[in-house]
Each structure stands twice: as C-alpha cells, then as structure tokens.
Amino acid sequence: MKATLVIGATTKEDRYAYKAIQSLLLHKHKVFAYGTREGNVSGVEIETHWNPNWEVDTITLYINAARQKEYYTPILELKPKRVIFNPGTENPEFIELLQNSNIIAEVACTLVMLSIGNY
C-alpha cells in the first residue's frame, strides 16, 4: 500500500484527522502523522518535527489555508503524487502551486474516499 502523511494529526477522537488515521489504517495504508502536539493514534506516532525524508504517495491536509503557507515548500520538496484538501482546507493558491509542480491536488474528503473505495 502507498504511504499517506496526515498533516494536522491529533489525539482528539472527535477530530476528522484522528478519524482519517484510523480509517487509513483500517484500509491497510501506511500512515505518517504530523501535528503540533506529540501523541499516538492507534500505534501511529504523531511527529512534531518535519521529516524531509518521508516517502509518501499522498498528503491529506487537516489545517486551514492560512496555516498551510509555511508548508508549501516542505510539501513540494516531498514530491507526493497528490495532496488532498479536506473540507475547510481548500486553498486555490496552494492548489495552483501543486499543479504547476505536476502534483495532483484533490478537493475531497479522505474519509469519504476511503469509505467508497476510490482512495
């Protein structure tokens, strides 16, 4: 399975980033998690320091457009195949940057994509 990086990861069970990690694991995907606070979600450690060596196919965003700016370059440098903008994270400026770098930018919901089998 391809690896996914969840940006905005949290240990708060009511948050969609938390639910996404669990659903990705349930669907047998390798998961990396990045957030502002250390923690663990179903065995996945939440990293608080950016790792420029993550090898990921997909990045799924759970941070708003304003918070994304500082990650434009680090995300582009990871060279993922796609970045998913979950509801509330839509960002036309970043979408354009990704597309100009031949990275697929999808405005979609990771949880829905997994549940209907088109992740």
ABEGO torsion letter per residue (X at the ends): XBBBBBBGBBABAABAAAAAAAAAAAAGBBBBBBBABBEBBGGBBBBABBBAABBBABBBBABBAAAAAAAAAAAAAAGBABBBBBBGABBAAAAAAAAAAGBBBBBBBAAAAAAAGAX
